[in-house]
Amino acid sequence: MKKRYMEFVTKFSLSAAIFIAAFTFNAYASIIPEGVSISGIDLSGKTTEEATKLIEDKINSIKEKQVDIEISSKDIKATAGEIGFTCENEAQAVDLIRNLSTGNVAKRYKAKSDYDNSGNKLTDLNYKIDEKKFDEFIDDKTKGFLEKPVDATIKRENGVFKITEEVDAINIDKDATRQTIEAELANDSAAINVKATASMQKAKITKADLETIKDVLGTYTTDFSSSSEARANNIRVGSAKLGNHLLMPGEELSGYEQMHPFTAANGYQIAHAYENGRVVDSVGGGSCQIATTLYNAALRAEIAIPQRQNHSMTVSYVPASCDAAIAGTYKDIKIKNNLDTPIYVEAYTNGRKLTFTIWGQDKRSKNRTIEFVPEILTSTPAGITYKDDPTLPAGKEVKESIGHDGRTSKLWKVVKENGVEVERTLLSTDRYAVSNHIYRRGTAQAVPSSEASSESQDGSQSTESKSASDSETKSESSAAKTTEAATSTAPDKKEETTGASLIGPGVE
């Protein structure tokens, strides 16, 4: 009997406890239980709506908080919202509030139990700054006073170097700056004053670098006084494009890259150039004299010359093996600064003379001298080629093209110290094709004497005939004479010129 009584009491007590608990949770439906807080906000006894609003108000107050960012003595002011403020777990906080204050008794009881016992219980709101929005904000606010570094520049004008000083820039560590702001927001600081994490970004070329350019490393001048005005124009135009360049250590300069395209639109005119062993007219003719002049200046400066090729035929303005041709990219002049200090390539024309000068810091011994000695190995005199021309009277000869002697030659670099030779280096071995003088020879039938007399009166025959140039042909009398048809087929490959194309010409 006693045992049954005790069982009844136990069951009754348990039922009563459940009833009381149920009554309690029902009585406080939509009310957050005691002991619940988020980011220091006590939500005990608050309804779902009240607690949610408290959280929203907290987040909005942070969003409107003033943030001062100091960047390079400049103070940038903005709200946290303007720089990308967000609350990562706002939705999680609202879900917790609803789970604690709504639903049936069992659900609310479990939510409170989880809140009390879970090691991952939500106690704080997590404040973050959106990375993309923050970066865009900083970029916009620093525009105009935070630029990329500006290198120092150098230019030679009127015989004097003019140097502009470099400008360094500030490189902001946006990630570090953003994280500092996030930490201040998490601490709920009343005032957020942050000094941006930044470092100086140095310019690559400094005034001090350029001030080392004061010595003539090598200079060379060629004469183009015999050139046509069109060729003279091309030399002036092309040298202006190739000259006045700064080369830092390791940098390279290409003649073709600087001077092309060889077009009228780029300032060039039609002048003599080499093609298939003949002198022809081509847009940009004369550019190879520019390449040759630069080549000789670079030799004397003793800087690296990664590419240089000789002409197909000899030129008149430098000795054999001292020339350099331009023909697209397969024949180019390239120089490279292999020194540990910068160099400056200067080019100018004075009258009908072209000069290239390479400036830098000369560290070579004053007792050391260099010279360049060409050596002719073989020489083949130019012959004469005749082309029948039915438009000329029989026996009349007109010179169409000047020939060139063929040659094989070498170029030596000779180094002396205190006047004594200490080194002799072979720089190149070059071959130049022989090219015949070309004459057009008349094959027309003789005209009546009255017509011949009339022709002689206009003076044309006496000025164009071969007899009028006996002094020129006598020197060639020992050369072989050949005859070709009035027309001939040219080889497929063109060398040192492509006429008016963009590949680039050779030199007359």
Buried (B, 14 or more C-beta within 10 A) or exposed (E): EEEEEEEEEEEEEEEEEEEEEBEEBEEBEBBBBEEBEBBEBBBEEBBBEBBBEBBBEBBEEBBEBEBEBEBEEEEBEBEBBBBBBBBEBBEBBBEBBBBBBBBEBEEBBEBBEBBEEEEEEBEEBBBBBBEEBBBEBBEEBBEEEBEEBBBBBBEBEEEEBEBEEBEEBBBBEBEEBBBBBBEBBBEBEEEBEBEBBBEEBEBEBBBEBBBBBEBBBBBBBBEBEEBBEBBBBBBBBBBBBBBBBBBBEEEBBBBBEBBBBBEEEBBBBBBBBBBBBBBBBBBBBBBBBBBBBBBBBBBBBBBBBEBBBBBBBBBEBBBBBBBBBBBBEEBBBBBBBBBEBBBBBBBBBEEEBBBBBBBBBBEEEEEEBBEBBBBEEEBBBBBBBBBBBEEBBEBBBBBBBBBBBBBBBBBBBBBBEEEEEEEEEEBBEBBBBBBBBBBBBBBEEEEEEEEEEEEEEEEEBEEBBBEEBEEEBEEBEEBEEEEEEEEEEEEEEBBBBBBBBEBBBBBB
